[in-house]
């Protein structure tokens, strides 16, 4: 008798994990999916073994194991498709009905009665094997292609210096104030918010001014994507040299992640005796887990890919995974992260010795999950953290959600800043910036369909003790932020760089287009009677 290979339960088990890795390959390192792929393979193998022990029939056991794999490791995908669906007044898109239906399918198709009436079970095994191989082939090819491309990128970067060398900065200081770097994701400039969204932000800017902040009235982002923007500001330089080494077609963002985690700013402040306090952001690009103190509201150490994968498994049945300490990406998860970061900011610097506190708060940024008073908002579509044309809803949805979330962020930040200033024995340094502006009219594929005036201008506010505030000028961009801080506090004597701004598409992040002179071109405001023409 020809030997049968019962591969399909194991391959089907691996498919959801491989699919998650492949789908997010340009946003998260494929290696972050290592644990979930291994765990999935083990789950498939264990289910196959248990099914064989129960049936002592290899073909039937493999078929049963594959049927069970789907609800165990792919349930979240299925449930999202049917959630809330109803016929008449009967809501059938509920966990108990979906799971119950799947149990009935397993009992019917996997029963001994059904298999006694099959003439050639081996054909079913062969078919399932082919289907499973076909299913995993596409994500495997995508992952393999990306790894090959990044492997070439690694060879290009080997031994190359592509950021401002730490040795070129000499810092000296008698007083070491705490330094706060607070990045409010997607927070635009005051005049643009008024012009395009009808937002009167004068209360917030007035509060900042009353507390001694200098707000750069014409500030712009250097880049319109978070990873590029943060790598640039943390390393006091543009990404031109890195882009030249990688080439304009590269999608490899891993060098940017490394620049954020082990930046020039962090290294030089550590030499002065600073400890780094990093608050969890929920974004792979800005999670600095090896900081001296890493603060997260979640007990588990899941990375972003693992959380996404877990949300597609039977864990989706859990109504409140955050209460169990599971960092599964969801609207409530995002609310937990934002509230936690705002709370921790008030006390993060109250530790012995000089502290460098970094908080990347993903608000006001889609998905918009807070109303103006801080209440919870549940968008009517599945969880999506994207922006611009990668987001969901209409321009009017974006405007309404963004406006409410700006109000919420403003109220929270005024309280946070008052607390920090009140409890600081030595006047601290505080930088508050948007990494880019909002993105209702952003197209990640086409510059001609993007409103640069909306995306590039940013909030940029500085609290610097002594004469440092005089170094802030209206057009300052983040590439010069820490140059100014290092010069005014530590006598670094660093020259300021030209304040440039660049557009690049999502799939060609290093193919930069200089848009500094195009940002002044006005766009149509988002609709609404209270939006200025």
N, C-alpha and C positions, 0 to 999 in steps of 0.2 A: 504494500500500500504506500502511495506517495505521501511523504511527510508534509504536514500542514504547518504553516507559520502563522501564529496568532498574534500578529503585530498591531492590528487596528485599535484595540482598546488603549494601548500605550501611546500610539500616535495621536488618536483623537484626544487623549488626555493632555497631550503636550500642545495641541493646537491653540487653545485660548491664550496660553502664556506666550507662545511664539507670535500669535497675532498681535497681542498687546505690545510686545517688544518691537515688532516690525512697524506697527502703526505709529509708534512714538519714537522711532529711531533717530529722527533729527532733533528731538527735544531731550532725550535721555540716553545715556550710554547703554548700548545693548548688554554690557556686562552687569548692569543693575538687574537684569532679568535672570541671572544665573540661578538664584535660589528658587524662584518660582518654576523655572523649567525643570530643574532636578526634582522638586517636590511633585510636580505634575506627573512626571515619569514614574515616580514611586507610587503615586495614587493609582495610576493606570495599572501598574504591575500588581499592586495589592488587591485591587478589585478583580483582576483576572484570576489571581490565585484563590481568592475567596469564592468566586463563582465556580471555579473548577472543583474545589473541595465540596461545594454544595451539589454539583451536578455530575461530576466525574465524566463529563462529556466536553472535549476541548472546543468543538465548534459552537455548541450552545453556550458554554461558559464565556467564550470570547464575545459572542453576540450580546449576552446579558451584561457583561462588563462594559461594553460600549454604550449600551442603552443607559446604564447607570452613570457613566461618565458625564453625559450631557447635563443632567440636572445638578450633579455635584460640582462640576467645574465650568459649566456654561450657562447656568440658570439665570444669572444676572442679565445676560444678553437677551434671552428669551423673554424674561419678565418685562424688560423695558419696552419691548414691542407691543405688549398686550396690556400694560398697566392701565387700569381705569377704564378699559373697554367695556361696553355694555350693550345688551340687546333689550330694547325697550327700557324698562325701569330696573332690569337685573344687571348688576355689575359683575361680570364674570372674570374681569382682569384682576383677580385677587390671588394672593399667594396660595391659599388653601385650595382654590379651584385649579390653578395651574399645576401645582405639585400633585394634586389628586389625579388629574388627567394623565400626568406622566407615569404615575404609579400604575394606573390601569393599563397603559401602553406596555409597560415592562411586564406586567403579569400576563397580558394576552400574548404578546409576541415571544416572550421568553418562556412560556409554560411548556411543560413536558408534553402536553397534548399536541401543541402546535408543532413541536419538533419531531414527534413520532410520525407525523404526516408529511414530513419533508423527504423527498426522494434523494436529493444530493446536497446535504449540508455544506459540503466542501465548496460548492459554488458560491454560497453566501459568504463564507470566509474569504474566498478569493476576491469577490466583489468589494467587501468591506475593506480589505487590505488595499486595493487599488484606490478606493475612495479616500482612505486615510492618507495614503502617500500623496495623492493629488492635493488634499487639503493643506498639508504641512509644507508642500513644495514652494508655494508662492511666498509665504513669510520667510522661509529659510533662505530662498534666493535673495529676497530684499535685504535681509540681515547680512548675508554673506557679501553682497555687493557693497553694502555700507562699510562693513569691516575691512574689506579689501581697499576701499577708497581711503578710509581713515588710517589704515596701515601705511599707505603711500604718504599720507600727510605726516605721520609720525617720522618717517624717514626724512622727509623734507625739513622737519623741525629739529632733528637730532643735532645737538650741539650748537643750535642757533639761539641767539639772544633776541627775543622779539618784544621786549618791554623795556621801559626805562630802568636801567641798572640801579639797584639799591645803593651800590657803592658811590654813585654820583650825587647822593644826597647826604649832606653833613648836617645833623640836627644837634642843637645844644639848647638847654633850657634850665632855668632855676626853679620854675614853677611848672607843674604838670597838671593842667586842668583835665577833668573828664571830657571826653569827646564823644558826641552823639552824631551818628550819621543815620538819618531817618529818610527812607525812600518811600514816598507815597506813589504807588504804581498808577500811572495814567493821569496824574494830576496836572492839568493844564494851567497856562498863564492867565492872570486875572482879566486882562483886556480881551483875550480871545474867548474866554468863557462867557463874558458879557456879550460879546459880538455874535457868537455862534449859538450859545445855549440860553441866553437871557439870564445868566446867573449874576447876581450882584454879590460879589465876594468882598465888599469893602469892610464888612464887620470882621472878617477873619484877618485880612491884611492890616486893618487898623489895630486889632488886638496884638498882632506880631510887632507892629511898630511901637505900640505902647510898652511892650516888654523889652524893647531894645534891639529887635531884629532889624536887619537891613534886607529889604526885598528887592531883588534885581528885577526891575520893571520890564526889561526886554530880554530876559533869559531864554535860551533855547537849548534843546537837547543836542548832543553831538551825534547820536544815533537814534533810530526810531524802534529798535528792538532791545529788550531788557538785557540780554546777555552781553551784547556789544556795548550798551550804555554803561553797565556796571563795571565791565572789564576796563573800560576807558577811564572812568572816574577814579577807580581804585588804584590805577597804575599810572595816573598823571600823564597819559599819552594817548595818541590816536592808534588805531589798529592797522594802519597802512602797512607797516612792515610785516605783521602777521599775515595780512591779506596777500601781500606780495609773495610770501613763502608758500602759502597754501594754494593760491590761485583763485580766480573769481568764481569757478564752478564748484568749489568745495562746500559741503554742507556740514563739515565737522565743527561742532561747537564745543567740543571737549577742551580745546586750548583756552577758550573763553572761561569755562567753568574753573579751570585751574588758575587762571589769572584772578578770578574773583576770590577763590578760597585762599590762595597764597599770594596775596598782592603786595605791591611795593608799600602801600600805606600800612598794612598790617605788620609787615616785616620791620619797617623803620620804627614804628611806634613800639613794637616789642623790644627793640634794642634800647629804647629809652626807659623801659620798665612798665609799659602799659600791658594790661591784661585785656583780652578781647572777649566781650560778651555778645553772643550772636543769638538772635531770636529766630525761631523757626518761621519760615515764610510759606512753606508748602510748595515752593518752586525749586526744581532741581538746580537751576542756575545760581541760586543764592542761598542754598542750605550750606552753612559752614559748621559742620558737625564736630570738627576738631578744634573749635575755638576753646579758649581756656574755660569758658562756661557757655554751654549750649542749652538754651531754654526752649522746651517744647511742651505743649499741653497733653501730648500723647505718651502713654507708657511704653508702647511698642516701638521698635526701631525699624519700622517699614519705610522703604524708600518710595518715591512717587510711583514707580512702575509696579511695585508690589501692591501698593494700595489700589491702583487701578485694576490690577488683575483680581484682587480679592473682591472688588465690587462686582465682578462678573461671575463669581462663583455662588454657591448656595448661601454664602455669607450675606447675600443681598436680602435674605429673609429677615435678618436682624433689623428691626425698625430703628434702633438708636445705637449704631456701632460705636459712636463717639463715647458713649457712657461706659463701654467696655475697654476704652483706651485704644481702639483700632482707628488708625488714620486712613480710612477709606475716603477717597475723594468724593465729596458731595457738597451740596449747598450748606448743610449744617456744619460739616467739617471746616469749610471756608470761614463760616461765622465764628466757630470756636477759635481758629487760628488768629483771626483779626482781633477779636475781643481779648484774647490772651496776650497778644503782642502789645496792645494798647495798655493793658493793665501792668504788664511787666516793665514797660518803659519807665513807669513812674518810680520804680525802685531798683532798676537794673544797675545804675551807677553807684548805688549806696553800698559799696564794698571797700575794704581797705586798699589803698594804693590807687594809682591812676587807672581809669577804665576807658576802653574804647568800645562803645556800644553801637552795634549795627542792627537796624531793624528794616527789613523790606516788607512793607505792609501792602498787600495786593488789594488796595482800594484807594480811590474810586475806579475800579476796573471791573469789566464784566467777569463773572455774572454779578449783576447788581442784586444784593441780597439783604440790604438794609434800607428801611425807609428813613425819612429825615430825622425821626425821633429815636432811631436805633432799633426799631422793631424788625422782626424777621419778615423777609419777602421771599416767596417761593416762586421762581420763574416757571412758566407753564411748559417747559421743554426739558428734556434730559440734561443732566449736568454737563456744562460745556465751559471751560475756562478760557476759551479763545477770545480774540478781539478782532475788530474790523470785519473783513469778509470771511473770517474764520469763526465768527460769532453767530448769533441767532437773533431773531426778532427784527423789527423795523427800525428805521431811523428815529421814529417817534418813541418807540420803546426804549431805545438807547438814551435819548435825551431825557426822558422822564426818570429812568433808573439812575443815570449818571448825576442828574441834578439832586435827587434825594440823597444819594450816597455822598456827594460832596458836602452837603449840609451835615450829615452824620459825622463824617471825618473831621470837619471843622470843629464841631462841638467837642469831640473827643480830644483832638489835638490841643485845643486851648486849655483844657483841663490838665492834660499830660504835661504840657510845657510849663504851666503855672506851678505844678507840683515839683518838677525837676528844678526849676529856678529857686523855689522856696527852700528846698532841702539841700542845695549845693553850698557847701562851706566855701569853696573856691568857685568863682564864676566859671561855668563850663563853656565849652565850644559846642554849638549845635548847628548842624546843617540839615535843612529840610528841603528835599527836592523831589520833583517828578522825574522818573527815568525817561519818560516821554509824555506826550499829551494824550487826550482821549482819541478814540478811533472809530467813531460812527461812520466817517467818510474815508476810512483807510482801506486800501486794497493792497494786500501783501504780494500781489503778482504784477501790478501795473502802476507805475508812478503817475501816469496820465490820468488815472481814475482815483487818485488819492488827493485828499485835501491836506497839503503839507502845512498850511497855516494852522490847522487843527492839531496835527500830530506833533509838530516840532517844538512850539513854544511851551515852556514848563514853569511851574512854580519853583522858585529858587530863593530860599531865605537863609540868612546867616546870623548867628549870634556869636560875636567875637569880642572878647574883652579888650580893653585898652584901645590902642590905635588900629587894631586889626580891621575894624569896621570901615575904615577909610579906604581900604584896599578893594572893597567890593564896588564894582562898576555895573551899570545897568545891563550890559550885553554879556556878562560873564556866563560861560558854559561850564558844565561839570568837569571837563578835562582840566580846568584851572582851579577848581574848588580847593583841592588839597594842596596845590601849589601855593595858593594864598594863605591857607592855614599854616603850612609849614614855614612859609616866609615870615608871617606875623608873629607866630608863637615861638618858633625854634630857630629863627635866623638862617633859614636854608639858602636864601639868595637865589631861588630858582626863577628863571625867566618865564614869563607867561607865554602860552602858545596862542596862535590865531584861533578865534572862536568860530569854528566851522561846524556845519551840520550835514549829515549824509543820509540818503535813502538807500535801502537795499531790499530786495525781495526776500521772502521767507526761505525760498529754496536756493537762493544765491546770496547768502548773508554777507559775503565779503566782496561782492561786486558793487562797490560804492558809487553813488551819484551825488556830487556836491550840489546841495539845494539851498545853501545859505541865502542866495539872492532871490530864491523863488518863494520863500516863506511869507514874504509880504503880500503875495497875491491873495486877495480875499476870495472866500468861497461863499456859496449860498448858505445862510444860517439854517439850522435845523428848524423845521416848521413849528409854528406856535405863535399866538398873538402877542406874547410878551417878549419875543425875540427881536432885538434891534435890527433894522435893515442894514 
